[in-house]
């Protein structure tokens, strides 16, 4: 119907997305309490939270291309929440590693980060996510100004690349690259689309 309100603008849309993003965490807690995480529960928790970090990063980056392709501008309102949940799962991932692998012995954690490249790049990705999470609010946009805020939040591209590298190095020891290739291909499409759009914009501006 012409002029109909988009269902993506419904007041329940964001709460439903919030609940959906918490479902993996709830399932992980339930499986932990039911002792259904297999022979190595610690590894399962670390792997699960890492997987969901990467999935939510990809979903965050997918919002802009998808809303353009499907002419759904209202989808942009979900990007911030997806990004914050990516940070939430990344934080859980790091805490699980710190607790289960390192026993919260911080000097040992610092040494481990410094000597193992795959942990170092994962930690760098988490550090880069900190300013993004801290400025994902309207007040921060007003304080920084829209241009500087957008420039800062381009760090998400670096976060995604570091996340893929972290995942690749982790799987390299087991020679299991199928899932890594899938995420890498998806990320290549999402970042390639942005590069193509940026080049098109510059070419259009330069031809005037």
C-alpha positions, -999 to +999 in steps of 0.1 A: +000+000+000+013+034-010+026+054+020+024+024+043+048+026+073+078+003+070+076-027+094+112-021+102+102+011+119+078-007+142+086+000+179+091-037+186+118-041+158+147-031+179+137-050+211+132-081+189+167-077+174+181-072+209+165-105+220+177-123+189+213-111+195+211-125+230+199-159+219+234-173+212+245-162+247+214-177+263+219-210+245+256-211+255+247-205+292+220-232+290+243-257+274+270-249+300+246-254+329+234-287+313+270-298+308+264-302+270+296-285+258+315-317+250+348-329+263+364-295+264+338-270+277+363-241+279+373-245+243+337-246+232+329-214+251+359-196+236+352-208+201+315-200+203+319-165+215+346-159+188+324-173+161+295-150+171+318-120+172+328-126+136+292-132+125+279-100+141+308-080+126+298-093+092+262-085+098+271-050+109+291-045+077+263-060+057+236-035+068+247-007+044+250-028+012+217-047+020+197-016+027+210-001-006+203-032-026+168-038-012+159-001-009+153-004+029+168+027+045+151+018+078+176-011+082+203+015+091+188+018+126+199-017+134+236-013+126+246+003+159+230-025+180+246-052+158+280-035+163+276-033+201+267-069+203+298-078+182+318-060+209+298-078+236+307-112+222+343-101+216+346-091+252+332-125+263+356-142+240+386-124+256+373-130+291+368-167+284+403-170+271+416-150+301+397-172+326+399-207+311+433-206+294+452-182+316+434-182+350+432-144+350+469-142+356+474-109+339+513-109+335+509-143+318+481-130+296+503-101+285+532-124+278+509-148+258+495-119+238+530-107+229+544-140+219+515-155+199+506-136+167+471-149+164+462-138+200+480-105+194+458-096+163+427-107+181+436-085+210+443-056+187+409-060+171+393-059+206+412-027+214+401-011+182+365-019+191+367-001+224+364+035+209+337+023+185+316+010+214+323+040+235+311+064+208+281+045+196+257+070+211+240+101+198+258+123+223+292+111+210+282+119+175+273+154+185+305+159+205+328+146+177+309+160+148+294+137+121+325+138+098+350+128+126+326+103+140+323+086+106+361+086+102+365+070+136+340+043+129+358+033+097+380+014+122+354-013+119+370-023+086+404-029+103+386-048+131+370-071+106+403-078+088+421-084+121+393-108+131+396-128+099+434-130+103+429-141+140+405-168+128+429-179+100+459-183+122+438-202+148+426-226+122+460-229+104+473-252+132+445-277+124+446-271+086+409-263+085+403-234+062+368-239+048+350-217+073+378-191+071+374-189+033+337-184+037+341-154+060+370-140+040+349-142+008+319-125+025+342-098+039+357-093+005+323-087-010+313-062+018+345-042+017+348-045-021+313-030-025+323+000-003+355+005-023+336+004-056+311+029-043+338+052-030+356+051-064+324+058-082+317+088-060+352+102-066+349+096-103+315+113-105+328+143-084+359+146-106+339+146-139+318+176-130 
